[in-house]
Amino acid sequence: MWLQFVRQLDSNCKTHAPLSEEWIDKGLAELNVKLSESLKSFLLETDGLYDYKQFLWIVWNVRDLAAYNLAMRNDETFAARGYTFDDVFFFSNAGVGGILFGFPIVDGLIEEKIIAFYPANGERVDKAENLEAYLLGWFQGSLKV
């Protein structure tokens, strides 16, 4: 479903080979979160999505999901500014201003809605109701950062 949806939006994207559920769980185990159904099904089908027009990963692969989220949770500069990230699961960056896209985490569960984190002021802003709306907005140019 996801590959077909993405290819309808833009044919100039690259994906990694899909991973098994076991590999996804192992790759993200250290983060101690439960993926939303949409994100899990996306990763089972693609393991990341790269936009050749923007030269950006629209959705990071599992390895990068783990690395970026662990880095953000352990970032001393952000911690010194009072920013914590145990309640957000980042999955992409906007390519400008250090802005990151993520899913809120509530009680260890990754929610469907998508936020943008603005590191300049620490603001978190709702951007899309779910992964499908985020991808649609990205490719149609209506996802404003």
N, C-alpha and C positions, 0 to 999 in steps of 0.2 A: 504494500500500500504506500509506504513512504517514498520508495524509489520512484514509483509511477507519479506520485504527487509532485515530487521535486522536479522530475524531468518535464512535466507539463509546465512548470513555472519557468524553468531555465535548463537548457541542455548543456551548459558550459560548467558543470559542477563535477567534482571528483568525490568519491567516497572510498573508504577503506573496505576491505572485505568484512562481512558481518562476523561478529563474535558469538560464541555460545553464551547462554545465560550464566553458566558456571564461570566463564572467563570475565564476564562483566562484573559479577558478584566479587570475584577475587580481586579484580582491578580496583574496585571501589570500596573494598572491605574496611580499609583504614579510616574512611570517612564516616562510617557508622550511620548510613542513611538508607532509606528504602526509596527506590526510584518510582516516579509516577509511571503509570501504565504507558502513557504516550512516549516518554523519554526512553523507557526500556524497550518498547517495540521499535522505536527509531534506531537505537543502538544495535538491536538484534538484526536489523536489516542493513545498516550502513556503517556503523562505527565511525561516525564523523562525516561532516559535509564541508567541502572546500569550494569557495566561489572564485573562479578564475578571473572574473571581471574585476572584483574588488581586491583580489589577492589576500583573502581572509578566510579563516575557518569560521563558518557560520555556526557550526556545532562541532566542538572539539571531539577528538576520539577519546576512548576510555582512558588511555594512558595519560593524555593531557588533562582530562577532567580531574583525575586524581592529583596530578602534579600541581595544577593551578589552584585547586581548592585547598590542598595542604599548604601551599605557599601562602595563600591569603590568610588562612587561619593562624599561621605562625609568623606573619609579617610584623616585626617589632615597630616599624614606623607607623603603620595603621593602628596598632595597639596603643602606642603612645598618644595618638589622637583620639582614643576612645572608641575606635571602630572594631567591632568583633564580627566574625563571619560564620559562627556555628549555626546561624539561622538562615543561611542562603547557600545555594548550590550553583556556583558559576558554571556556565557552559560555553561562553563565547565572549569576544570583545568587539567593540564597535569600530576599532581601528583609529579612533581619535580620542584624545584627552584621557586615555587610560580607562575609558568607560567600559564597564563589564555588564553582560547580561547574565541573569541568574533566575533561579526558581526559589521562592521562599521555602524554608523548611519549618514545619510545625510538628512537634512531638516526634521527630526523627523521620517524618514522611515528607518527601519532596512534593510540593503542590504543583498544580497545572499552570497557574498564571506566571507571567514573566515580568521581571523588574529590570531596570537599569540602575547600576550603582555608579554615581559620579564621585570619583575620589577627591576632586578639588574641594567639595563641600560636604561630602559624606551622605548626600541625599540619595534616597532610593525611590524610584518613580515607577509606577505600573506602566508597562509598555504593550503587553498583549495578554489576551485571556488564556492562551495555550500555545503549544509548540506549533501547531498548524497555522494559527494567526500570525505568529512571529515570522515563520518562513514566508507566508504570503506577503506580509508587510515588507520583509527584507527584499524580496524579488520585485515587488511592485513599486518599491521606493517610498512606501507610505510609513515605514517604521522610522520615526524621527528620533534622533539622539540629541 
